[in-house]
């Protein structure tokens, strides 16, 4: 395969792996803090195992947490794990993944504020359309009693965008930070488990999710930008947005609300249109460079 085909294969695999996160969590049939603790412990253990193997076999192993920026980004990632899983337990799956899809627009906004990167006109238009889509989903959550979960999903989106912005501003390699940061929800979850007891009816699903699917998804999607442009990689993150509600619908008969589907369709179409436009601009720029 050439580099572009490698990138497509990696990001497709990563997006597919990520789309099974919520269904596997739900299959565990556990209490929220028990699931947070188990999933996070397994992801942290998998991340450390991978890093130790790289340290043993690679000439230059990656840094686990690169300085203060890594600590700040790790804090954002760690808290986002708790808010994301809290959202899964407090609102519909479609609401969670659709709202978290707003992350790129939060990242554009934070980049504007923190990095003085003025977003393009197309990004501003996309952001406005996506705000309308999120508002529609949250309004549906308010009617259905899932407003708290929707709020947690929106917090997850902001925290992930904050971590991305910190990583971009520092310019450091943050590849292992999301995996190492799971130590935060692991410790918090274990504190609650010590008080309330461990309650996961089918822990094998959560263990498989934390030890295999999450590290696989993170690694593939983090490696994708080596071979693909940013907009192309962003497109494959949408696989979770589109497929996770489908898997939950098939396995648990959890039918998404009409407002969530309409709002989600607005979000997905806006992101796809924006990514396609950005790829077109990049291609035109390359062609102009070759002609010059």
HELIX and SHEET records of a PDB file:
HELIX    1   1 UNK A    3  UNK A   19  1                                  17    
HELIX    2   2 UNK A   21  UNK A   27  1                                   7    
HELIX    3   3 UNK A   32  UNK A   57  1                                  26    
HELIX    4   4 UNK A   67  UNK A   88  1                                  22    
HELIX    5   5 UNK A   93  UNK A  100  1                                   8    
HELIX    6   6 UNK A  103  UNK A  114  1                                  12    
HELIX    7   7 UNK A  121  UNK A  144  1                                  24    
HELIX    8   8 UNK A  147  UNK A  170  1                                  24    
HELIX    9   9 UNK A  177  UNK A  180  1                                   4    
HELIX   10  10 UNK A  182  UNK A  196  1                                  15    
HELIX   11  11 UNK A  203  UNK A  208  1                                   6    
HELIX   12  12 UNK A  209  UNK A  213  3                                   5    
HELIX   13  13 UNK A  214  UNK A  224  1                                  11    
HELIX   14  14 UNK A  230  UNK A  252  1                                  23    
HELIX   15  15 UNK A  258  UNK A  291  1                                  34    
END                                                                             
